[in-house]
Each structure stands twice: as C-alpha cells, then as structure tokens.
Amino acid sequence: MAIKSKKVKTSSRDRVKHRIRKRITGSEARPRLTVFKSVQHTYAQLVDDITGVTLLSASTLDKDVVARISSINVEEAPSKAKSKKSVAAARAVGLVLAERCKSKNISAVVFDRNGFVYHGRISAVADGAREGGLQF
C-alpha cells in the first residue's frame, strides 16, 4: 500500500508571480522594480538579478515617505485618507524611490508587479515612480 504524497497548495498570486518572473529580469543598467503590498504597508525595491543584490528600497515605514504622504494629492482615489495603507502613501513610495534612483544615476527600470493586479496601490507606486522621472 503506497502512501500518497501531500499536495502543495500555492496561491493564485504565487502562480502569476512565477509566470511574470520567468520573463522579467533586472540588470545593473536596468534593475527590476518590484512592489509588495501587505495589509498595512507598501514596499518597493530595485533588484539587480544578475548579482542578486538589492540596490535601493522604499516603503511606508520610511520617515521620508511618511513626511511626504500628506503633500500627495490623489484626485482619482476613492478615499482621501492619509494613512500608510492608502493610495497616496503608495504614490509617495514611488516618488521617494525615484528620488533615490536619481542620486544613484538610475533612470530606467523594469516593473514587476509581483503577481498583484495592476490597480490601486500597485499602479500608484508605478505612477509615482514615473512622476519622479523613472522610465519603464
């Protein structure tokens, strides 16, 4: 009598994430901008996949981002909330990351939505990075 192996469940986001990562890689000249959102915070980082190094990062935990959240004006947002989990906070993450990229002379990136739908906070990070001068 054979013992059945346990099936491993993976979430649909993980499956989409792996499909995306098969096609997208970041280099030193054009690093990968990956975005992660948790229930309370939004994180973004630039990764050089060839050497396996994180070049820059920004999140709603940073003091620069928290100071910038109140100055962001998001017209299309359904809520004008200034919390750390709002669309305005995500746009502030993109802007701060773009400023840090300018200081390291990085102007072009590859966007990795990390399996999340390109909507809400994910698109706000992308819009903020574009507004800050990054090219996708």
Secondary structure, DSSP 4 states (H G I P E B T S, - for coil): -PPPPPPPP--HHHHHHHHHHHH----SSS-EEEEEE-SS-EEEEEEETTTTEEEEEEETTSHHHHHHHTT---SS-S----STTSHHHHHHHHHHHHHHHHHTT--B-EEE-TTS-SSTHHHHHHHHHHHTT-B-
